[in-house]
Structure formats: C-alpha cells, structure tokens
C-alpha cells in the first residue's frame, strides 16, 4: 500500500513528539507500505514567526510572509527525517519546490495547480520514507507560496491524489470525528465512517477536525481519508464517498458561535432589492450564510440573514452604503446567537428528522429564531446562552443509547 | 555602482539590529547604487538548530542538517526584506536555489560551481534591493547544501564576482582589519587597505575577520572587498590586489594559540624518511604547518614540525603507525606553544624586517623555538606564557607612533 500520513504542528511540537511520530511512521513502513509524510511547522513556530514579522513590519507583504513562514515546515521536515533515520530506516526530507508543488501566485492563500511526481516516485522506489514540508508550494516565478489555513491537510490530500495513494491519514490531537464536540457534549460518540459531504457540512458548521478545502479535494479525487490521533494508537474515522458500515440518519451535531444575525425590517420591495444588498456585502468580502426573506407590512419586505460575528463591523459599514436601506424601518445586528446544526446523508429521505430536532429543542424550552435546511443538514439559530443545553438535548435525541 | 553587502548573524540578531541593517542598505540604495544584500541566520539561530537536531539524532546526516540550517538564513532574509520595505523601498528576498547558486554535493561544506545571474539581474533591473540568503546552495539533485564555515562571506564574494560588482562590503562587529587584535594589543591600528595575500596570511594566522575561502575567491575574481562595521558608520578596511595608500613594511601581527610542536630526535636517515612520516599524517588528515629538519648525532636526523593543537591525539596515533620511528631516540608533542607572525607584502625586499622582529623579542627576553619565513610572512614559535608580551613587543616595534 501507498500511504500518505499528515501530522499537524502539535504532533511534532518537541523532540519527544517528533520521536513519537517517527515511531508511527516506522510502523507503517515496516508493515511493508510506501510512506509519504506531510508535516506542519512545530507547535507555535508559525505564530512566533508572524510575531517576529509584525515587530519589524506590521504591513509585511504576503510574499515575504510566505518566505518567512515556510521555514517552519522546512525545520520540522528535516527534524522528522533525522528522527526516522535514527531508528535505522531510510528517510529524506523534501520541500514544496523540490517535489514541484506548483501553485498560483495568491500569496498566503495559494491554490495548488499541479504536482510533479518524478522526484516523489524516485525516492519511493529507493524505499525512502519521504518527509514533505506541508503548507508550501512554488508559483510560476519560482517564488515560495503558502496554501492558507489547513494548508498541510491540503498538501497531504493533493499528494495522495497525484500518487493515487491507497489511504491518506490525517493525524491530529483528536482521535476521530465525533457526533458532537466530546469536550462539551456528554455521550458524544466517535464515528468509524463518514461521507465527504457530511464531513464538509460538519467542518463548515464548526467541527475543526479537517479543513473544507482538503475534504473537497479528497472528494474530487476520490482520496480515502482517515482522521486519527497521533497520541493514541487506535482506529480513527474514515472519510470516503459511500459509508457502508453505519446506517445512522444523523451523523453529528455541530455548533457555530461565530454568527451574527442581521435583521432588516421594512425595506422597499423594488426590483433587484436582494441583489443590491448582497452585492455590496460580497464586495466587502462579507460571507453571508442563511438568508430568509418574508413579506412585511404595507408591501415592504423583511430580510434576515446571518454573517460571521467577526465580520460584524464590515457588515454594518457595508450596509450603510446600500441606498435602498435609507428608508428601511429598522436594521439590527445581533451576535448573541449560535447556529446549531445536525448533519447526515440519510436525512433527505426521512422528513421526520427535522421535527425530531425541533421537538427536542421545544422540550428543552429553547426558542428557534431561524431555520435553514439542505439535503443533508438542518440548521437553527438560537440564543447563545441556550447553546450548551441545546446541543446536548439534540444529541441525546439522536444518539442516546 | 553595483554593491554587494554581507551582514553576519550578530548584525541581524534582533528586530532593532535588522532595522539598523536596513538603514545601512537604504543609504547605499538611495545614493543611487544597485544593492544585493547577503545575510546570515539571526544570532544564535544556527546553534539552536544544531542543538535541536542533536536532541533528535546526534548522528544526523549532513544532508538533513543542511536542510534544517538553511531555514535560518531564509528567515533572516525575509525579515530584512520586510524591514527595508517598511522604509518605503522596494525589496525582495531570495534563496540560494532561486538564484541558482549551484554547488557540488559535499553537504555541510559544499563548493559553489556556478551562479545563474538571470533572476538577480531581473530583480536589479526592477530596482529591487535583493536580499539573498547566504551560506546555501543547491546541488545537481536539487537538494539544498551549505557552504561550511564563513559560507555567507563566500556567497557574497561569489555573487559580487558573477555580477561584476564594483564593491563587496563585509559588515561584521569589528570595523576593519587591525595591525593586531585590538582587544589584546595596545596601540593596534586599523588598516585602511590590505592586499589579498596579506589578508590570507593574517586569516591563516588567526585573525578571524574574513574566512580564507572568501578572500581566495575575491583574489581569483578581482572582487574589491571592504570590511566594515554594521554598528558604526565609518570607513572600514579595503582588501584588494594592490595597495597604494600605505607604505607599511609590516601589515599586521597575528598569533595562533592552536598549535602543538612535534619533536622527533634521532630518526634513521633513510631515503624517503620525510615522505614516510608526512604521508601517514596526511592520510590521518593532520594539517602540518612549519617543518624544520636538521642533522643530528651519528648521522641520524632530528625533525621538528607543528600541527594544530586540537589534532594532537590524531598526530600521536598516526606517528605510532610510522615504522621508521620505532628506533627514534625520542618523540615529543608539546602544545604549550604559540605561533607569532608578522605579515606584510613589503618585507620580501627588506631583509631588515626579520632582525627587527627578533630584536624586539630578545629585548623582551622571549625565547624563540622555531622560525619559518615566506615572502610576506615571518612566524616564530614561542612559549604560550610569553605570547601576550611578545605580541605587544613586536607590535610596538613596527607600529609605535
């Protein structure tokens, strides 16, 4: 088998952790597999480098920040290669440019355009364990780029895709994907399998195990993922196209506290009204999530939508530039809200799922402010103070044993 | 003018120092020059990285150590580019592989084979201040190499050579080359000029301002060097082919405490005797410096030579393998010695220089154990306890005002 393994920054934070990772890699190699390992920078390295840059130039260019930060993965990759070699196994560290991870020139958030396989396959054919610096690539000018948040996950999935790896293991400090955040929700259960789409919804909804970009890429290129823990040796959660083992209607409960609700009451119902509002928000790079529109009094309309709470200021500023809102009766922004969602590929054919969720919330005496649904997801907006109780109540309804 | 400036690790050790270097670079650029800057890793970065590697694998391969350590220059190069940009000047950081610093595959101590000028000249033609990570190159396998001790100096001189720069400034924490170590010798004077050959002799003899490899390369490619301080803005010492300004017979006094004297008394005078001794030492990679041979009693010979004191053990072990020494009367190794040298291109045509040096030592009641001369150098071996007084006495003789 050809396995790609990815280890995040906390997994390689110090010499002891690096040796622990080396032992995991060595086991996979000794079992007869070809192994490519993708690593992030050690622990707080990236944050430390950003702080160094900020001290020298608070407005440093993204090009130079990428040059600075990629040194972090370079260091962790070479250290891990050393650790594996000290166990008597052949290993070589390589950087993004050395294996031809070609990206566009969007410094700080580049997209992978292609990956050369020549060097990688040559090293694997020499039975080397390849340690690849994650998060980094090179653009057409031969300048170094980074892939943005979750970049090392993206590197791992992309490498697995071009090498047609049998499995891409994402090692983190959690041991898999749960039906809800196990630190908060009693009875949260680890899933042995989940589909790409369910994983995408969970990630979007606040489950921080995998970044969406890497899941989307895995889905597109049919890369079998496994989320597992670098601290405990036990099976993790498999992420794949079709899940056969479990027949759960609902795969998980997620919450997102970074939400603000914008309410516009009594806006004139003129043609292109929605377009006028949301194009201004798009230009201000405000991400709008749920949108509800209803007919208000006197033929005017009410519009309610959600944005990220940390974009509240940009939202308010942008709305002031929307001329048709000048005569609106009221514009309110409220970030004392939480979005609670349930996700499951099975629910689209089972209409009773939504009512079961609403019933659980009603029994817990929790008021629902907004509802939005998709094929595999139901989201509700509730007051922030109710969110812990709400997650537990909904989880108990679907996952109580 | 096209100027190459090199700044060592202490010159960029922290944000304040980086800003200080940026100001020096900015002055050169604003004066209308094209500027390429070569930087070392910040302060103790390289030592810290070596310690990290040692913790994980005390026998780490040189290839992986090079991968690890070059991250240091990458970080300092990007930080300096950020500092220069914050002053409103255009700047770009580049790595060894990005400007095609091609080396052999001798990891840890690679030699530069060629440098592409395309990227460098393109950036200069855009009026960018180029910040190049020193010490690093790339071999034919596209693996990263380092240039060994003094590697950033070598990078700077090599870049100056291929770009045919008008001047290569080496900024350090001293402000130039002195007639003797100013921390030890009273009255030591800064030289405004010195020839390559004199600089080479001084470096060999213990003056640690410039590494010999970079001076040799500067001589070969006719690169005008200037050694100057990054802390004080004043003229440094120019190193070039011919010195016109000063007519000093002696350019400097140097001492080397890393010396051991080996005395072999009464070795049989057979053909190839010297060859047999010194070929064994060469095979053991022992560097032999001064060699004296004289006729001893009974037709046997006495041989005295010096080696580096830190190679004493290898020397003794190697001599045990020389069969013709089995019947020698005595073999002694003594590292309680110092080599004291005077250097000056003018002395070859002035035989009085040597006697003036010996007179100074005689007046100070210092015994001379060995003497060796070349066209531009006279070295004597003395007891270590006499060395401070000896350096001062000789310096006073030649440089007293």
Interface residues (C-beta under 8 A of the other chain):
Chain A: X15 X18 X19 X49 X52 X53 X55 X56 X57 X59 X60 X61 X63 X64 X65 X67 X68 X70 X71 X72 X74 X75 X77 X78 X79 X81 X82 X83 X85 X86 X92 X93 X95 X97 X98 X119 X142 X143 X144
Chain B: X15 X18 X19 X49 X52 X53 X55 X56 X57 X59 X60 X61 X63 X64 X65 X67 X68 X70 X71 X72 X74 X75 X77 X78 X79 X81 X82 X83 X85 X86 X92 X93 X95 X97 X98 X119 X142 X143 X144
